[in-house]
Amino acid sequence: MANDKVLQLNDAEFDSVVKSAQPTLVDFWAPWCGPCKAIGPVIEDLAGEYEGKVTIAKMNVDDNPATPGKFGIRAIPTLILFKDGQVVDQITGSVGKSQLVALINKAK
């Protein structure tokens, strides 16, 4: 189920979104990835809770191979937190909401 608060990113618009002063959490995922599907509802919850404070985005690695390659992503889901275009931190694997909230708080 799509959530209009979660931005769907592609390679072309990636840089313009993450170079924002507002922190951006990007979920690198693929439709065939079981753990990616498991973490999806958590990502949607966070998008609602942090609306206006943090941009929550998803990038399909199958459709957009350039950006994941640039960041050396070898496993999904990988979630990377950006601020002003710089990587703040990242988490790989299906993690709980509390771990994602802790990740987001690193950008404050």
N, C-alpha and C positions, 0 to 999 in steps of 0.2 A: 504494500500500500504506500503510495507516494505521499510525502508530506511537503506542503508548499513552503515550509520554513527551512527545509534542507535544500541547499543550493546544489544543483547538478553541474559539476565542473567539467570542462574539456581542456585539452592541451593549449588551445588558442587563448583562452581567457584566464588560465591559471595564474600567471604572473600578476595581472592587474588586480585579481581578487586578493591574493596573499600579501601584496605589498601595501595593503591598507593598514592604517594605524590601529584599526580594531583587530583584535586577535582572531585568527581563523583556524579552526580545527578541520583537517581534511581526512576523510575516511577513504583510503584506497581499497577497493573491493572488486569483486566479480560476481556475476549472477550465479555461477556454479559453485561458489565457495560456501560451504555449510556454516563455518564460524562467522562469516560475513553476514549471513542471513540472521544468525542468532543475535548479533550485536546491533542489527538494524533498528529494532524498537528502542533501544537505549539511546542511539544517536538521535532518533526523532524526538524522544523525551527531552534530551539536552537542548535541541534546537528550539523547543518551546520555552524552556526555562531560561535560556540565555539570549533570547531574542532581543536584539538591539544592543547587546553587550559583546557577543562573540558570534562570528559567522560560522555556521556549521555547514560543511560541504561534503559531498561524496564524489569520488572519481572512479569510473569504471576502468580498470587497468587493461582490459581487453580492447576497449574502444579507443583508449588514449595511452599508448605505450611510451611516448616520449617523456612525460613528466615522471612517472614512476622510475624510469631508467635513470633520469637525472639525479634522483635521490637514492638510488641503489636499493630500491625495494625488491626484495627477493621472496617475501612471504606476505600473505594477506590473511586477515585484515591488518593493515598497518595504518595507524592514526598519527598524523604529524600536526603539531601545533606551531603555527607561524605567528610572528608579530613583526610588523614593518618589513615583511619579506624574508625575515630570518627564521631559521628553525629554532624554536625554544626547546622542544623535547619531542620524543615520539614513543609510541607503544606498539608492539606487534603482538597479534593474537587476540582472541576473544576475551575481553576483560570485563569486569563489573563496572557498574555506574560510578561507584565511589572512586575507583582508579582514574576514570575519565574526568571526574570533577577535580580531582587532585592535579591532573595534567593541565586542565583549563586554568586552574588557579595559579599556575606557574607564570602565566602571561600577565598577571595583574601587577 
